[in-house]
């Protein structure tokens, strides 16, 4: 994520700019679940990657599990329904795209957390 406009509150929509695979993109996401410091899930309502054209009910988010001072387990979660059955080549490409997207988001989240703690 390179820019986020919006709040982390249930029902709120945020607009995000991102860069994945050296390509810039945009998304609009509505917060569908929120437990402060524990879980956030967003329904992706619009995205410029084209992935939302292939899926429905696309949700993405994170759960946090605090293990002790300075240690938190972050789990990325993404769910969706395919609109059509992909062939094997497209399925592998989609998995790679999701993996790279999650890695970029987790890196941004890590940087944000480190910046907050000094």
C-alpha distances in whole Angstrom, upper triangle without the diagonal:
4,6,7,11,13,15,15,18,20,20,18,15,12,10,7,6,4,7,9,12,12,12,10,9,9,10,12,13,16,16,19,20,19,21,20,20,20,18,16,16,15,16,14,17,15,13,14,14,17,17,18,21,22,21,22,21,18,17,14,13,15,18,19,22,24,26,27,26,23,23,21,20,17,17,15,16,16,19,21,24,25,26,28,29,28,30,29,27,25,24,23,21,19,19,18,15,14,14,12,9,10,11,7,6,9,9,6,9,12,11,11,14,16,15,17,20,20
4,7,10,14,16,17,20,22,22,19,17,13,11,8,5,5,7,10,13,12,12,9,10,10,12,14,15,18,19,22,23,22,24,23,22,23,22,19,19,18,19,17,19,17,15,15,15,19,19,20,23,24,24,25,24,21,20,17,17,18,21,22,25,26,29,29,28,25,25,23,23,20,21,18,20,20,23,24,27,28,29,31,32,30,32,32,30,27,27,26,23,22,22,20,18,17,18,15,12,14,14,10,10,13,11,8,11,14,12,12,15,16,15,17,20,20
4,7,10,13,14,17,20,20,16,14,10,8,6,5,7,10,13,16,15,14,11,11,9,11,12,13,16,17,20,21,21,23,21,21,23,21,18,18,16,18,16,17,16,14,15,16,19,20,20,23,25,24,25,24,21,19,17,17,18,21,22,26,26,29,30,29,26,26,24,24,21,22,19,21,21,23,24,27,28,29,32,33,32,34,34,32,29,29,28,26,24,24,23,20,19,20,18,15,16,16,13,12,14,14,10,12,15,13,12,16,17,16,17,20,21
4,6,9,10,14,16,16,13,11,7,6,5,6,9,12,15,19,18,17,13,12,10,10,10,10,13,13,17,18,17,19,18,19,20,18,15,15,13,15,14,15,14,14,15,17,20,20,19,22,24,23,23,22,19,17,15,15,16,19,20,24,25,28,29,28,25,25,23,23,20,20,18,19,19,21,22,26,27,28,31,33,31,34,34,32,29,29,29,26,24,24,24,21,19,20,19,15,16,17,14,12,14,15,11,12,15,14,12,15,18,16,16,20,21
4,7,10,12,15,14,11,9,5,5,6,9,12,16,18,22,21,19,16,14,11,11,10,10,12,13,17,18,17,20,19,20,21,19,16,16,14,16,15,15,15,15,16,19,21,21,20,23,26,24,24,22,20,18,17,17,18,21,22,26,27,30,31,30,28,28,25,26,22,23,21,21,21,23,24,27,28,29,32,34,33,36,36,35,32,31,32,29,27,27,27,24,22,24,22,19,19,21,18,15,18,18,15,15,19,18,15,18,20,18,18,22,23
4,7,9,11,11,7,6,4,6,9,12,15,18,21,24,24,22,19,17,14,12,10,9,10,10,14,15,14,17,16,18,19,17,14,14,12,14,14,14,15,16,18,20,22,22,21,24,26,24,23,21,19,17,16,15,17,20,21,24,25,29,30,29,27,27,25,25,22,22,20,20,20,22,23,26,28,29,32,34,34,37,37,36,33,32,33,30,27,28,28,25,23,25,24,20,20,22,19,16,19,20,16,16,19,19,16,18,21,20,19,22,24
4,6,9,9,6,7,6,10,11,15,17,21,23,26,27,25,22,20,16,14,12,11,10,9,12,13,11,14,12,14,16,15,12,13,12,14,15,16,17,18,21,23,25,24,22,26,27,25,24,21,19,17,16,14,16,18,18,22,23,26,27,27,25,25,22,23,20,21,19,20,20,22,23,26,29,30,33,35,35,38,38,37,34,33,34,32,29,29,29,26,24,25,25,21,20,22,20,17,19,20,17,15,19,19,15,17,20,19,17,21,23
4,7,9,7,9,8,11,13,16,17,21,22,26,27,25,23,20,18,15,13,11,9,7,10,10,8,10,9,11,12,11,8,10,10,13,14,16,17,19,22,23,25,23,22,25,27,24,23,20,18,15,14,12,12,14,15,18,19,23,24,24,23,22,19,20,17,18,16,17,18,19,21,25,27,29,32,34,33,36,36,36,33,31,32,31,27,27,28,25,22,23,23,20,18,20,19,15,17,19,16,14,17,18,14,15,19,18,16,19,22
4,6,6,9,10,13,15,19,21,24,25,29,30,28,26,23,20,17,14,12,9,6,9,9,7,9,9,12,13,11,9,10,10,13,15,16,18,20,23,25,26,25,23,26,27,25,23,20,18,16,15,13,14,15,16,20,21,25,26,26,25,25,21,22,19,19,19,18,19,20,22,25,28,29,33,34,35,38,38,38,35,33,34,33,29,29,30,27,25,26,26,23,21,24,22,19,20,22,19,17,20,21,18,18,22,22,19,22,25
4,6,9,11,15,17,20,22,25,26,30,31,29,27,24,21,17,14,11,8,5,6,6,6,9,10,14,14,11,9,9,9,11,14,15,18,20,23,25,26,24,22,25,26,23,20,17,17,14,14,13,14,15,17,20,22,26,27,28,27,26,23,23,20,20,19,17,18,18,20,23,26,27,30,32,33,36,37,37,34,32,33,32,29,28,30,27,24,26,27,23,22,24,24,20,21,24,22,19,23,24,21,21,25,25,23,25,28
4,7,10,13,16,20,22,25,26,30,31,29,26,23,19,16,12,10,6,5,6,8,9,13,14,17,17,14,11,11,9,10,12,12,15,18,21,23,24,22,20,23,24,21,19,16,16,13,14,14,16,18,20,23,25,29,31,31,30,29,26,25,22,22,20,19,18,18,19,21,24,25,29,31,32,35,36,36,33,31,33,32,28,28,30,27,24,26,27,23,22,25,24,21,23,25,23,21,25,26,23,24,27,27,25,28,31
4,7,10,13,17,19,23,24,28,28,26,23,20,17,14,10,8,6,6,8,10,11,14,14,17,18,15,12,11,9,11,12,12,14,17,20,22,23,22,19,23,24,22,20,17,16,14,15,14,17,18,20,24,25,29,30,30,29,29,26,25,22,22,20,19,19,19,20,23,25,26,30,32,32,36,36,36,33,31,33,31,28,28,29,26,24,26,26,22,22,24,23,19,21,23,21,19,23,24,21,22,25,25,23,26,29
4,7,10,14,16,20,21,25,25,23,20,17,13,10,7,5,4,6,10,12,13,16,17,19,19,16,13,12,9,9,10,9,11,13,16,18,19,19,17,20,22,20,18,16,15,13,14,14,17,19,21,25,27,30,32,32,30,30,26,26,22,22,20,19,18,18,19,21,23,24,28,30,30,33,34,34,30,29,30,28,25,26,27,24,22,24,24,20,20,23,21,18,20,22,19,19,22,23,20,22,25,24,23,27,29
4,6,10,13,16,18,22,22,20,17,14,11,8,6,5,7,8,12,14,14,17,17,18,19,16,13,12,9,10,10,10,11,12,15,17,18,18,16,20,22,20,19,17,15,14,13,13,16,19,20,24,26,29,31,30,28,28,25,24,21,21,18,18,17,19,19,22,24,25,28,30,30,33,33,32,29,28,29,27,24,25,25,22,20,22,21,17,18,20,18,15,18,19,16,16,20,20,17,19,22,21,21,24,26
4,7,10,14,16,20,19,17,13,11,7,6,5,7,9,11,15,17,17,20,20,21,22,19,16,15,12,12,10,10,9,10,12,14,16,17,15,18,21,20,19,18,16,15,14,15,17,21,22,26,28,31,32,32,30,29,26,26,22,22,19,19,18,20,20,22,24,24,27,29,29,32,32,31,27,27,28,25,23,24,24,20,19,21,20,16,17,19,17,14,18,19,16,16,20,19,17,20,23,22,22,25,27
4,6,10,12,16,16,14,11,8,6,5,6,8,11,13,16,18,18,21,20,21,21,19,15,15,12,13,11,12,10,9,11,12,15,15,15,18,20,19,19,18,16,15,13,14,16,20,21,25,27,30,31,30,28,27,25,24,20,20,17,18,17,19,19,22,23,24,27,29,27,30,30,29,26,25,26,23,20,21,21,17,16,18,17,13,14,16,13,11,15,15,12,14,17,17,15,18,21,20,20,24,25
4,7,10,14,13,11,7,6,5,7,9,11,15,16,20,21,21,24,23,23,24,22,19,18,15,16,13,14,12,10,10,11,15,15,16,18,20,20,21,21,18,17,16,16,18,22,23,27,28,31,33,32,29,28,26,25,22,22,19,20,19,21,21,24,24,25,27,29,27,30,30,28,25,25,25,22,20,21,20,16,16,18,15,12,14,15,12,11,15,15,12,14,17,16,16,19,21,20,21,24,25
4,7,10,10,8,6,5,6,8,11,13,16,18,21,22,22,24,24,23,24,21,19,18,16,17,14,15,13,10,10,10,14,14,15,18,20,20,21,21,17,17,15,15,17,21,22,26,27,30,31,31,27,27,24,23,20,20,17,18,17,20,20,23,23,24,26,27,25,27,27,25,22,23,22,19,17,18,17,13,13,15,12,9,12,12,9,9,13,12,10,13,16,15,15,18,20,19,21,24,24
4,7,6,5,4,6,9,11,15,16,20,21,24,25,25,27,27,26,26,24,21,20,19,19,16,18,16,12,11,10,14,15,17,19,20,21,22,23,19,19,17,18,19,23,24,27,29,31,32,32,28,28,25,24,21,21,18,19,18,21,21,24,24,25,27,27,25,26,26,23,21,22,20,17,16,17,15,12,13,14,10,9,12,11,8,10,13,12,11,14,16,15,16,19,20,20,22,25,25
4,5,5,7,8,11,12,16,17,21,22,24,25,25,28,27,26,26,24,21,20,19,19,16,18,16,13,11,9,13,13,16,18,18,19,21,22,18,18,16,17,19,22,24,27,28,30,32,32,28,27,25,23,20,20,16,18,17,19,20,22,21,23,24,25,22,23,22,20,18,18,17,14,13,14,11,8,10,10,7,6,10,9,7,10,12,12,12,15,17,17,18,21,22,22,24,26,27
4,5,8,10,14,16,19,21,24,25,27,28,29,31,31,30,29,27,25,24,22,23,20,22,19,15,14,11,14,14,18,19,19,20,23,24,21,21,19,20,22,25,26,29,31,33,34,34,31,29,27,26,23,22,19,20,19,21,22,24,23,24,25,25,22,22,21,18,17,18,16,13,13,14,11,9,11,11,8,9,12,11,9,13,15,14,15,18,19,19,21,23,24,24,27,29,29
4,7,10,13,16,20,22,25,27,29,30,31,33,32,31,31,29,27,26,24,24,21,23,20,16,14,12,16,17,19,21,22,23,25,26,23,23,21,22,24,27,28,31,33,34,36,35,32,31,29,28,25,24,22,23,22,24,24,27,26,27,28,28,25,26,25,22,20,21,20,16,17,18,15,12,15,15,11,11,15,14,11,14,17,15,15,19,20,19,21,24,24,24,27,29,29
4,7,10,13,17,19,23,25,27,29,29,32,31,31,31,28,26,24,22,22,19,20,17,13,10,9,13,14,17,18,19,21,23,24,21,22,20,21,23,27,29,32,33,36,37,37,33,32,30,29,25,25,22,23,21,23,23,25,24,25,25,26,23,24,24,21,19,20,19,16,16,17,15,12,14,15,12,11,15,15,12,14,18,17,16,19,21,20,22,25,25,25,28,30,30
4,7,11,14,17,20,22,25,27,27,30,29,29,29,27,24,22,20,20,17,18,15,11,9,9,13,14,16,18,19,20,22,23,20,20,19,20,22,26,27,31,33,35,36,36,32,32,29,28,25,25,21,22,21,23,22,25,24,25,26,27,25,26,26,24,21,22,22,18,17,19,17,14,15,17,13,12,15,15,12,14,17,16,15,18,20,19,20,23,24,24,26,29,29
4,7,11,13,17,19,22,24,25,27,27,27,27,25,21,20,17,17,13,14,11,7,6,6,10,11,13,15,17,17,19,20,17,17,16,18,20,24,26,30,32,34,36,35,32,31,29,28,24,23,20,20,18,20,19,22,21,22,24,25,23,25,25,23,20,21,21,18,16,18,17,13,14,16,14,11,14,16,13,13,17,17,15,18,21,20,20,23,25,24,26,29,30
4,7,10,14,16,19,21,22,25,25,25,26,23,19,18,15,14,11,11,8,6,5,8,11,12,12,14,17,17,17,18,15,16,15,16,19,23,25,29,31,34,35,35,32,31,28,27,24,23,19,19,18,19,18,21,21,21,24,26,24,27,27,25,22,23,23,20,18,20,19,15,15,18,16,13,15,17,14,13,17,18,16,18,21,20,20,23,25,24,25,28,29
4,6,10,13,15,18,19,22,23,23,23,20,16,14,11,10,7,8,5,4,6,9,10,11,10,13,15,15,15,15,12,12,12,14,17,21,23,27,29,32,34,34,31,30,27,26,22,21,17,17,15,16,16,18,19,19,22,24,23,26,27,25,22,22,23,20,17,19,19,15,14,17,16,12,14,17,14,13,17,18,16,17,20,21,19,22,25,24,25,28,29
4,7,10,13,15,17,20,21,22,22,19,15,13,9,9,6,6,5,6,9,12,13,13,11,14,16,15,14,14,12,12,12,13,17,20,23,26,29,32,34,34,31,30,27,26,22,21,18,17,15,16,16,18,19,20,23,25,25,28,29,28,24,24,25,23,20,21,22,18,17,20,19,15,16,19,17,15,18,20,18,18,22,22,20,23,26,25,25,28,30
4,7,9,12,13,17,18,19,19,15,12,9,6,5,4,6,7,9,12,14,15,14,12,15,17,15,13,12,10,9,9,10,14,17,20,23,26,29,31,31,29,28,25,23,20,19,16,15,13,14,14,17,19,19,23,25,25,28,29,28,25,24,25,23,20,21,22,18,16,19,19,15,15,18,17,14,17,19,17,17,20,21,19,21,24,24,24,27,29
4,6,9,11,15,16,18,18,14,11,8,5,5,7,7,10,12,16,17,18,17,14,17,19,16,14,12,11,9,10,11,14,17,19,23,25,29,31,31,30,28,25,24,20,19,17,15,14,14,15,17,20,21,24,26,27,30,31,31,27,26,27,26,22,23,24,21,19,22,22,18,18,21,20,17,19,22,19,18,22,23,21,22,26,25,24,27,30
4,6,7,11,12,14,14,11,7,6,4,6,9,10,13,15,19,20,21,19,17,20,21,18,16,13,12,9,10,9,12,14,16,20,22,25,27,28,27,25,22,21,18,17,15,14,14,14,16,19,21,23,26,28,28,32,32,32,29,27,28,27,24,24,25,22,20,22,22,19,17,20,20,16,18,21,18,17,20,22,19,20,24,24,22,25,28
4,7,10,13,15,14,11,8,6,5,6,10,11,15,17,20,21,21,19,17,20,21,17,15,11,11,8,10,10,12,13,16,19,22,26,28,29,28,26,23,21,18,17,15,13,13,13,14,17,20,21,25,27,27,31,31,32,28,27,28,27,24,23,25,23,20,22,23,20,19,22,22,18,19,23,21,19,22,24,22,22,26,27,25,28,30
4,7,10,12,10,7,5,5,7,9,13,15,18,19,23,23,24,22,20,23,23,20,18,14,13,10,10,9,10,11,13,16,19,22,24,26,25,23,20,19,16,15,14,12,13,13,15,18,22,24,27,28,29,32,32,33,30,28,29,28,25,24,26,24,21,22,24,21,18,22,22,18,19,22,21,18,21,23,21,21,24,25,23,25,29
4,6,9,8,6,5,7,9,12,15,17,20,21,25,25,26,24,22,26,26,23,21,17,16,13,12,10,10,10,12,14,16,20,22,23,22,21,18,17,15,15,14,13,15,16,19,22,25,27,30,31,32,35,35,35,32,30,31,30,27,26,27,26,22,23,24,21,19,21,21,18,18,21,19,16,19,21,19,18,22,22,20,22,26
4,6,5,5,6,9,12,15,18,21,23,25,28,28,29,27,26,29,29,26,24,20,19,16,15,12,11,9,10,12,14,17,19,20,20,19,16,16,14,14,15,15,17,18,21,24,28,30,33,34,34,37,37,37,35,32,33,32,29,28,29,28,24,25,26,23,20,22,23,19,18,21,20,17,19,21,19,17,21,22,19,21,24
4,5,7,8,11,14,17,20,22,25,25,29,29,31,28,27,31,31,28,27,23,22,18,16,13,11,10,10,12,12,16,17,18,18,17,14,15,14,15,16,16,19,21,24,27,30,33,36,36,36,39,39,39,36,34,34,34,30,29,30,28,25,25,26,23,21,22,22,19,18,20,19,15,17,19,16,15,18,19,16,18,21
4,6,9,12,15,19,21,24,26,26,29,29,31,29,28,32,32,29,28,24,22,19,16,13,10,8,7,9,9,13,14,14,14,13,10,12,11,13,14,15,18,21,24,28,31,33,36,36,36,39,38,38,36,33,33,33,30,28,28,27,24,24,24,22,19,20,20,17,15,18,17,13,14,17,14,12,15,17,14,15,19
4,7,11,14,17,20,23,25,26,29,28,30,27,26,30,30,27,25,22,20,17,14,11,8,6,5,7,8,12,14,15,15,14,10,10,9,10,12,13,16,18,22,25,28,31,33,34,34,36,35,36,33,31,31,31,28,26,27,26,22,22,23,21,18,20,20,17,15,18,18,14,15,18,16,14,18,19,17,18,22
4,7,10,14,16,19,22,22,25,25,26,24,23,26,26,23,22,18,17,13,11,8,6,4,6,9,12,15,17,19,18,16,13,12,10,9,10,10,13,15,18,21,24,27,30,30,30,33,32,33,30,28,28,28,25,23,24,23,20,20,21,19,16,18,19,15,14,18,17,13,16,18,16,15,19,20,19,20,23
4,7,10,13,16,18,19,22,22,23,21,20,23,23,20,19,16,14,10,8,5,6,7,9,12,15,18,20,21,20,19,15,14,11,11,10,10,11,13,16,20,22,25,28,29,29,32,31,31,29,26,27,26,23,22,23,21,18,19,20,17,14,17,17,13,13,17,15,13,16,18,16,15,19,20,19,21,24
4,7,10,13,15,16,19,19,20,18,16,20,20,17,15,12,10,7,6,4,7,9,12,15,18,21,24,25,23,22,18,16,13,12,10,8,9,10,12,16,19,21,24,25,25,28,28,29,26,24,24,24,20,20,21,19,16,17,19,16,14,17,17,13,14,18,17,14,18,20,18,18,22,23,22,24,27
4,6,9,11,13,16,17,17,15,14,17,18,15,13,10,8,5,5,6,9,12,15,19,21,25,27,28,26,24,21,19,16,14,12,10,9,10,12,15,18,19,23,24,24,27,28,28,25,23,24,23,19,19,21,18,15,17,18,15,14,17,17,13,15,18,17,15,19,21,19,20,23,24,23,25,28
4,6,9,11,15,15,15,13,11,14,15,12,10,7,6,4,7,9,12,15,18,22,25,28,30,31,30,28,24,22,19,17,14,12,10,10,10,12,15,16,20,22,22,26,26,26,23,22,23,22,18,19,21,18,15,18,19,16,15,19,18,16,18,21,19,18,22,24,22,23,27,27,26,29,31
4,6,7,11,12,12,10,8,11,13,10,9,8,6,6,7,10,14,17,20,24,27,30,32,33,31,29,25,24,20,18,15,13,10,10,10,12,14,15,18,21,20,24,25,24,21,20,21,20,16,17,19,16,14,17,17,14,14,18,17,14,17,20,18,18,22,23,22,23,26,27,27,29,32
4,7,11,12,12,11,8,11,13,11,9,9,8,9,11,14,17,21,24,27,30,33,35,36,34,33,29,27,24,22,19,17,14,13,12,14,15,15,19,21,22,25,26,26,22,22,24,22,18,20,21,18,17,20,20,17,18,21,20,18,21,23,21,21,25,26,24,26,29,29,29,32,34
4,7,9,9,9,7,9,12,11,11,11,10,11,13,15,19,22,25,29,32,35,37,37,35,34,30,29,25,23,20,18,15,15,14,15,16,16,19,21,21,24,26,25,21,21,23,20,17,19,20,17,16,19,19,16,17,20,19,17,21,22,21,21,25,25,24,27,29,29,29,32,34
4,6,7,7,6,9,11,11,12,13,11,12,13,15,19,22,25,29,31,34,36,36,34,32,29,28,24,22,19,18,15,15,14,16,16,16,18,21,20,23,24,22,19,19,20,18,15,17,17,14,13,17,16,13,15,18,16,15,19,20,19,20,23,24,23,25,28,28,28,31,33
4,6,8,8,10,12,13,15,16,14,16,16,18,22,25,28,31,34,36,38,38,36,34,31,30,26,25,21,20,17,18,17,18,17,17,19,21,20,22,23,22,18,19,20,17,15,18,17,14,14,17,16,13,16,18,16,16,20,21,19,21,24,24,24,27,29,29,30,33,34
4,5,8,9,10,12,14,16,13,15,15,18,21,24,27,30,33,35,37,38,35,33,30,28,25,23,19,19,16,17,15,17,15,16,17,19,17,19,20,18,15,16,16,13,11,14,14,10,11,14,13,11,14,16,15,15,19,20,19,21,24,24,24,27,29,29,30,33,34
4,5,5,7,9,12,14,12,15,16,19,22,26,29,32,35,37,40,40,38,36,33,30,27,25,21,20,16,16,14,15,13,13,14,16,15,17,18,17,13,15,16,13,11,14,15,11,13,16,15,13,16,19,18,18,21,23,22,24,27,27,27,30,32,32,33,36,37
4,5,5,7,9,12,9,12,13,16,19,23,26,29,32,34,37,38,35,33,30,27,24,21,18,16,13,13,10,11,10,11,12,14,12,15,16,15,12,12,14,11,8,11,12,9,10,13,14,12,14,17,16,16,19,21,21,22,25,26,26,28,31,31,32,35,36
4,5,5,7,9,7,10,12,16,19,23,26,29,32,35,37,38,36,34,31,28,24,22,18,16,13,12,9,10,9,10,12,15,14,17,19,18,15,15,17,15,12,14,16,13,12,16,16,14,16,19,18,18,21,23,22,23,26,27,27,29,31,32,32,35,37
4,6,8,11,10,14,16,19,23,26,30,33,36,38,41,42,40,38,34,32,28,26,22,20,16,15,12,11,9,8,10,13,13,16,18,18,14,15,17,15,13,16,17,15,15,19,19,17,19,22,21,21,24,26,26,27,30,31,30,32,35,35,36,39,40
4,7,11,10,14,15,19,22,25,29,32,35,37,40,41,39,37,33,31,27,24,21,18,15,13,10,9,6,6,7,10,9,13,15,15,11,11,14,13,10,13,15,13,13,17,18,16,18,21,21,21,24,26,26,27,29,31,31,33,35,36,37,39,41
4,7,7,10,13,16,20,23,26,29,32,35,38,39,37,35,31,28,25,22,18,16,12,10,6,5,4,5,8,10,11,14,16,17,13,12,15,14,11,13,16,14,13,16,18,16,17,21,21,20,22,25,25,25,28,30,30,31,34,35,35,37,39
4,5,9,12,16,19,22,25,28,32,34,37,39,37,35,31,28,25,22,19,16,12,9,6,5,6,7,10,13,14,18,20,20,17,16,19,18,14,16,19,17,15,19,20,18,19,22,22,21,23,26,26,26,29,30,30,31,34,35,35,37,40
4,6,10,13,17,19,23,25,29,32,35,36,34,32,28,26,23,20,17,13,10,8,5,6,9,10,14,16,17,21,22,23,19,18,20,20,16,17,20,18,16,19,21,18,18,22,22,20,22,25,24,24,27,29,28,29,32,33,33,35,37
4,7,10,14,17,20,23,27,29,32,33,32,29,26,23,20,17,14,11,7,6,4,7,9,11,14,16,16,20,21,21,18,16,18,17,13,14,17,15,12,15,17,14,14,18,18,16,18,21,21,20,23,25,25,26,29,30,30,32,34
4,7,10,13,17,20,23,26,29,30,28,26,22,20,17,14,11,8,6,5,6,10,13,15,18,19,19,23,23,23,20,18,20,19,15,15,17,15,12,15,17,14,13,16,17,14,16,19,19,18,21,23,22,23,26,27,26,29,31
4,7,10,14,17,20,23,26,27,25,23,19,17,13,11,8,6,4,6,9,12,15,17,20,21,20,23,23,23,20,18,19,18,15,14,16,14,11,12,14,11,9,13,14,11,12,16,15,14,17,19,18,19,22,23,23,25,28
4,7,10,14,17,20,22,23,21,19,16,14,10,8,6,5,6,9,12,16,18,21,24,24,24,27,26,26,23,21,22,21,18,16,18,16,13,14,15,12,10,13,13,10,10,14,13,11,14,17,16,16,19,21,20,22,25
4,7,10,13,16,18,20,18,16,12,10,7,5,5,6,9,12,15,19,21,24,26,27,26,29,28,28,25,23,23,23,20,18,19,18,14,14,16,13,10,12,13,10,9,13,13,10,12,15,14,14,17,19,18,20,23
4,7,10,13,16,17,16,14,10,8,6,5,7,8,11,14,17,21,24,27,29,29,29,31,30,30,28,25,25,25,23,20,22,21,17,17,19,17,13,15,16,13,12,15,15,12,14,17,16,14,18,20,19,19,23
4,6,10,12,14,13,10,7,6,5,7,9,11,15,17,21,25,27,30,32,32,32,34,33,33,31,28,28,28,25,23,24,23,20,19,20,19,15,16,17,14,12,15,15,12,12,16,14,12,15,18,16,17,20
4,6,9,12,12,9,5,5,7,8,12,14,17,20,24,27,30,33,35,35,34,36,34,35,33,30,30,30,28,25,26,26,22,21,23,21,18,18,20,17,15,17,18,14,14,18,17,14,17,19,18,17,21
4,6,8,8,6,4,6,9,11,15,17,21,23,27,31,33,36,38,38,38,40,38,38,36,34,33,33,31,28,28,28,25,24,25,24,20,20,22,19,16,18,19,15,14,17,17,13,15,18,16,15,19
4,7,8,5,6,7,11,13,17,19,23,26,29,33,35,39,40,40,39,41,39,39,38,35,34,34,32,29,30,30,27,25,26,26,22,22,23,21,18,20,21,17,16,19,19,15,17,20,18,17,20
4,6,5,7,10,13,16,20,22,26,29,33,36,38,42,44,43,42,44,42,42,41,38,37,37,35,32,32,32,30,27,28,28,24,24,25,23,20,21,22,18,17,19,19,15,16,19,17,15,18
4,6,8,12,14,18,21,24,27,31,34,38,40,43,45,45,44,46,44,43,42,39,38,38,36,34,33,33,30,28,29,28,25,24,25,23,20,20,21,18,15,17,17,13,13,16,14,12,14
4,7,10,13,16,19,22,26,29,32,36,38,41,43,43,42,43,41,41,39,37,35,35,34,31,30,30,28,25,26,25,22,21,21,20,17,17,17,15,12,14,14,10,10,13,12,9,12
4,7,10,13,16,19,23,26,30,33,35,39,41,40,39,40,38,38,37,34,33,33,31,28,28,28,25,23,24,23,20,19,20,19,15,16,17,14,12,15,15,11,12,15,14,12,15
4,6,10,13,16,19,23,26,30,32,35,37,37,36,37,35,35,34,31,30,30,28,25,25,25,22,20,21,21,17,17,18,16,13,14,15,12,10,14,14,10,12,15,14,13,16
4,6,10,13,16,20,23,27,29,32,34,33,32,34,32,32,31,28,27,27,25,22,22,23,20,18,19,18,15,15,17,15,11,14,15,12,11,15,15,12,14,18,17,16,19
4,7,10,13,17,20,24,26,29,31,30,30,31,30,30,28,25,24,24,22,20,20,20,16,15,16,15,11,12,14,11,8,11,12,9,9,13,13,11,14,17,16,17,19
4,6,10,13,17,20,22,26,27,27,26,28,26,27,25,22,21,22,19,17,18,18,14,13,15,14,10,11,14,12,9,13,14,12,12,16,16,15,17,20,20,20,23
4,7,10,14,17,19,23,24,24,23,25,24,24,22,19,19,19,16,14,15,14,11,10,12,11,7,9,11,9,8,12,13,11,13,16,16,16,18,20,20,22,24
4,7,10,14,16,20,22,21,21,23,22,23,21,18,18,18,15,13,15,14,11,11,14,12,9,12,14,12,11,15,16,14,16,19,19,19,22,24,23,25,27
4,7,11,13,16,18,18,18,20,20,20,18,15,16,16,13,11,14,12,9,11,13,11,9,13,14,12,13,17,17,16,18,21,21,21,24,26,26,27,30
4,7,10,13,15,16,16,19,19,20,17,15,16,17,13,12,15,14,11,13,16,14,13,16,18,16,17,20,21,20,22,25,24,25,28,29,29,31,34
4,7,9,12,13,14,17,18,19,16,13,16,16,12,12,16,14,12,15,17,15,15,18,19,18,19,23,23,22,25,27,27,28,31,32,32,34,36
4,6,9,10,12,15,16,18,15,13,16,16,13,14,17,16,14,17,20,18,18,22,23,21,23,26,26,26,29,31,31,31,34,36,36,38,40
4,5,7,8,12,14,15,12,10,14,14,11,13,16,15,14,17,19,18,19,22,23,22,24,27,27,27,30,32,32,33,36,37,38,40,42
4,7,9,13,15,16,13,13,16,16,13,16,19,17,17,20,22,20,22,25,26,25,27,30,30,30,33,35,35,36,39,40,40,42,44
4,6,10,13,14,11,11,15,15,13,15,18,18,18,21,23,22,23,26,27,27,29,31,32,32,35,37,37,38,41,42,42,44,47
4,7,9,12,10,9,13,14,12,14,17,17,17,20,22,22,23,26,27,27,29,31,32,32,35,37,37,38,41,42,43,45,47
4,6,8,6,6,9,10,9,12,14,14,15,17,19,20,21,23,25,25,27,29,30,31,33,35,36,37,39,40,41,43,45
4,6,5,6,9,10,11,12,15,15,17,19,20,21,23,25,26,27,29,30,32,33,35,36,38,39,41,42,43,45,47
4,6,5,6,9,10,11,12,14,15,17,19,20,21,23,25,26,27,29,31,31,33,35,36,37,39,41,42,43,45
4,5,5,6,9,10,11,12,14,16,17,19,20,21,23,25,26,27,29,30,32,33,35,36,38,39,41,43,44
4,5,5,6,9,10,10,12,14,15,16,18,20,21,22,24,26,27,28,30,32,33,34,36,37,39,41,42
4,5,5,6,9,10,11,12,14,15,17,18,20,21,22,24,26,27,28,30,32,33,34,36,37,39,41
4,5,5,6,9,10,11,12,14,15,17,19,20,21,23,25,26,27,29,30,31,33,35,36,38,39
4,5,5,6,9,10,11,12,14,15,17,18,20,21,23,24,26,27,29,30,32,33,35,36,38
4,5,5,6,9,10,10,12,14,15,16,18,20,21,22,24,26,27,28,30,32,33,35,36
4,5,5,6,9,10,11,12,14,15,16,18,20,21,22,24,26,27,28,30,31,33,34
4,5,5,6,9,10,11,12,14,15,16,18,20,21,23,24,26,27,29,30,32,33
4,5,5,6,9,10,11,12,14,15,17,18,20,21,23,24,26,27,29,31,32
4,6,5,6,8,10,10,12,14,15,16,18,20,21,22,24,26,27,29,30
4,5,5,6,9,10,10,12,14,15,16,18,20,21,22,24,26,27,28
4,6,5,6,9,10,11,12,14,15,17,18,20,21,23,24,26,27
4,5,5,6,9,10,11,12,14,16,17,18,20,21,23,25,26
4,5,5,6,8,10,10,12,14,15,16,18,20,21,23,24
4,5,5,6,9,10,10,12,14,15,16,18,20,21,22
4,6,5,6,9,10,11,12,14,15,17,19,20,21
4,5,5,6,9,10,11,12,14,15,17,19,20
4,5,5,6,9,10,10,12,14,15,17,18
4,5,5,6,9,10,11,12,14,16,17
4,5,5,6,9,10,10,12,14,15
4,5,5,6,9,10,11,13,14
4,5,5,6,9,10,11,12
4,6,5,6,9,10,11
4,5,5,6,9,10
4,5,5,6,9
4,5,5,6
4,6,5
4,6
4
